[in-house]
Amino acid sequence: MGKLSPSAQRVQDALDAIGLRLEVVELSSSTRTSAEAAMAVGCDVAQIAKSLIFRTCQTDRPVLVIASGANRVNEKHIAELMGEDICKADADYVRKHTGFVIGGVPPVGHLERIPTFIDEDLLQFQEIWAAAGTPHALFKLSPEDLLRATSGKVIAVRR
């Protein structure tokens, strides 16, 4: 196994610190979108756990939604759970709060603790794949690993 880029290594270190024996891999092909990631690892798009950062509109707090790659997020439902409207987060906001670029945001290893919601649709799979710090890095895990790593709240995410 080759040396990981600094961002991917940060995700590997976070996984190791949690006690999960999972391996971050970096690929030559892009894994920026759910479709690209699924194609790169040979799984269904629904098995991609995409980490999306939103921000609360009034208090400007980050919110992480880990959704199945096949699903669009019901933002109204997330807003209800947060108690205020949520807005799209731009690239600078995402990097400031997570330390990662859009297209590579992992479910772990962020710069700060972020309220996390996990798409219930991910729980139906034995294995899922998540971004690992860059638009070329990811790792395979189980839904149970995801719950353990994030302490996220499982909800219906789909629109």
C-alpha distance (Angstrom), angle and dihedral (degrees) to the residues before:
residue distance angle dihedral
M1 . . .
G2 3.80 . .
K3 3.76 127.5 .
L4 3.79 113.5 -78.8
S5 3.80 123.3 -127.1
P6 3.83 113.4 -104.0
S7 3.84 94.1 -100.6
A8 3.81 93.5 47.7
Q9 3.82 90.1 46.1
R10 3.82 89.1 53.5
V11 3.81 88.9 57.0
Q12 3.81 91.4 46.6
D13 3.82 89.4 50.6
A14 3.82 91.0 49.5
L15 3.82 91.2 50.9
D16 3.81 90.7 47.9
A17 3.82 91.1 49.0
I18 3.82 90.2 53.9
G19 3.79 88.6 51.2
L20 3.79 96.1 -114.3
R21 3.79 113.7 141.9
L22 3.78 95.8 -145.6
E23 3.78 126.7 137.5
V24 3.79 125.4 -132.9
V25 3.79 112.1 -145.2
E26 3.79 128.0 -166.2
L27 3.78 118.2 -150.4
S28 3.78 133.3 -164.1
S29 3.83 89.8 -129.5
S30 3.78 123.0 74.9
T31 3.79 120.0 -97.6
R32 3.82 93.5 179.4
T33 3.81 94.8 119.1
S34 3.79 128.6 42.1
A35 3.82 90.4 -115.1
E36 3.82 92.4 51.3
A37 3.80 91.8 46.9
A38 3.80 92.8 48.8
M39 3.78 91.3 49.3
A40 3.82 91.9 47.7
V41 3.82 94.4 54.4
G42 3.81 99.6 29.3
C43 3.78 100.3 -116.3
D44 3.79 136.4 121.0
V45 3.82 117.0 -82.6
A46 3.82 88.0 -120.7
Q47 3.85 88.6 64.3
I48 3.79 92.1 62.5
A49 3.80 111.1 100.4
K50 3.79 101.4 -150.0
S51 3.80 115.7 -162.2
L52 3.80 110.5 -144.4
I53 3.78 122.9 -173.9
F54 3.79 118.9 -150.0
R55 3.80 128.3 172.2
T56 3.76 130.3 -138.6
C57 3.80 107.1 -111.7
Q58 3.81 98.6 -140.1
T59 3.82 103.5 34.9
D60 3.83 98.4 26.7
R61 3.83 94.6 -132.2
P62 3.82 119.8 154.7
V63 3.81 119.7 -115.8
L64 3.81 124.0 -166.4
V65 3.80 119.9 -149.4
I66 3.80 115.5 -173.7
A67 3.78 103.3 -160.7
S68 3.77 135.5 177.7
G69 3.80 109.0 -98.6
A70 3.80 89.0 -120.7
N71 3.81 94.7 57.2
R72 3.78 135.5 82.1
V73 3.80 113.6 -143.7
N74 3.79 119.7 -110.2
E75 3.80 95.6 -134.2
K76 3.81 93.0 -174.3
H77 3.81 90.0 60.6
I78 3.81 91.8 49.6
A79 3.81 89.2 49.1
E80 3.82 90.3 53.0
L81 3.80 90.6 51.5
M82 3.83 91.9 48.1
G83 3.80 93.7 45.1
E84 3.80 93.9 -124.8
D85 3.79 140.5 56.8
I86 3.78 118.1 -76.4
C87 3.79 126.3 -142.3
K88 3.76 134.3 -162.2
A89 3.79 113.2 -88.1
D90 3.79 117.2 -133.2
A91 3.81 124.7 -136.6
D92 3.82 94.5 -95.5
Y93 3.82 92.1 50.6
V94 3.82 91.7 48.6
R95 3.80 92.5 50.0
K96 3.83 92.5 44.8
H97 3.82 93.7 54.2
T98 3.80 101.8 33.0
G99 3.79 105.1 24.3
F100 3.80 89.8 -129.6
V101 3.80 137.1 99.9
I102 3.80 124.4 -112.5
G103 3.78 107.9 -92.3
G104 3.79 91.9 36.3
V105 3.81 103.5 52.5
P106 3.81 107.9 136.1
P107 3.80 126.9 -156.5
V108 3.85 90.3 -115.0
G109 3.79 140.8 36.0
H110 3.79 99.1 52.4
L111 3.79 123.6 158.3
E112 3.80 90.8 -115.2
R113 3.80 139.4 17.4
I114 3.81 108.6 -87.4
P115 3.83 126.7 -167.8
T116 3.81 104.4 -108.0
F117 3.80 133.6 -155.7
I118 3.81 121.3 -170.2
D119 3.79 123.7 -153.4
E120 3.80 109.8 -116.1
D121 3.82 88.6 -143.7
L122 3.83 89.6 71.5
L123 3.82 90.6 64.0
Q124 3.81 93.0 71.5
F125 3.83 93.2 70.4
Q126 3.79 129.7 81.2
E127 3.78 90.6 -146.3
I128 3.76 134.2 21.0
W129 3.80 134.0 177.8
A130 3.81 127.6 -131.5
A131 3.80 134.1 -171.2
A132 3.79 115.1 -97.7
G133 3.79 108.5 -154.2
T134 3.81 103.6 -66.5
P135 3.83 136.3 53.2
H136 3.83 86.9 -105.5
A137 3.83 101.7 46.0
L138 3.78 132.9 80.7
F139 3.77 143.5 148.7
K140 3.79 136.8 -144.4
L141 3.80 119.3 -123.5
S142 3.77 142.4 153.0
P143 3.80 123.5 -106.6
E144 3.82 86.8 -111.4
D145 3.82 89.4 56.1
L146 3.80 89.1 51.2
L147 3.79 92.3 52.1
R148 3.80 91.7 47.4
A149 3.80 93.6 47.1
T150 3.80 97.3 47.9
S151 3.82 107.5 24.7
G152 3.80 82.9 -141.3
K153 3.78 124.5 168.1
V154 3.80 113.5 -112.2
I155 3.81 111.6 -130.4
A156 3.79 142.6 154.4
V157 3.80 102.4 -88.3
R158 3.79 102.1 169.7
R159 3.79 121.2 107.5
